Amino acid sequence: MTSYFDDAFDRLIRIQRQVSGLNPALVQSYPVAIVEKDQLLIHDFNTEDERYHFVRQIQFPMPIPKGIRAAFPLEDYDSRIACVVSPDVFDSTDGYITILHEFVHCYQFETCEQDLKMSLDIARKAQEVGDFMWEIQHPFPYHSKNFIHGYSAFLKGIERHDPAEIMKMRNELRTYLGRHDYEYMVWQEWKEGFARWIENLIKRQLGMPENMGGMEMPYSRVLFYWGGAAYITHLAFGVPFIVNDLRALFGEIFQFDQVDKHNL
């Protein structure tokens, strides 16, 4: 069946092929669900003709935020992880890169995300009480002077390529934040920071300005997109292949002695 979005998907395939050698997370194509009112128009990649095809229209059980850019499993599509977007994502090259950013989240989900998540006490406690929004709504102390000082110093250590200062500030942050806030910070740095790091690799490859969002005050969750990407750049400078091993990367960001290795 043909789709109104065929040309857009052909462009997505061309861009993905152009950048797929940057990291294993960019190799596979994932389902893309396009929002139309309260419906999702699911398009999936066919490996035989190497094109996207419209495969199914499903009713979404809750209101869909305007301008959505997300990745999550679709229960009515065999619980497969998919990129969910509104049609305006195809209006600019940035939008196509956003889809690839969400593909990185699909890759994380299919490789190790659930195992890593359940190694965190904050995630286990959230699951016990049915809190499915903790990754977005956790009340992190972004405006605390101690956190602002510690994280700003950590970022300056990265900027100066000072491993001793980086480790010093990570340890201070871990002590100040306590278990759940530290776990939350690390989770966002790994999950969103890695996707941002890939996103900026793509932008450099295509000659586009990098996404620097998150640096500005007041700090918010997006800080960890920027900070995580910066930290991953630092870690990859010392151990280049760590960016191809998401479990090892998580351990480095967390610091090995703090990870529950039985759950990794």
Buried (B, 14 or more C-beta within 10 A) or exposed (E): EEBEBBEBBEBBBEBBEEBBEBBBBBEEBBBBBBBBEEBBBBBBBEEEEEBBBBBBEBEBEEEBEEEEBEBBEBEBBEEBBBBBBBBEBBEEBBBBBBBBBBBBBBBBBEBBBEEBBBBBEBBEEBEEEEBEEBBEEBEBBBEBEEBBBBBBBBBEBBEEEBEEBBEBBBEBBBEBBEEBBBBBBBBBBBBBBBBBBBBBBBBEEEEEEEBEEBEEEEBBBBBBBBBBBBBBBBBBEEEEEBBEBBBBBBBBBBBEEEBEEEEB
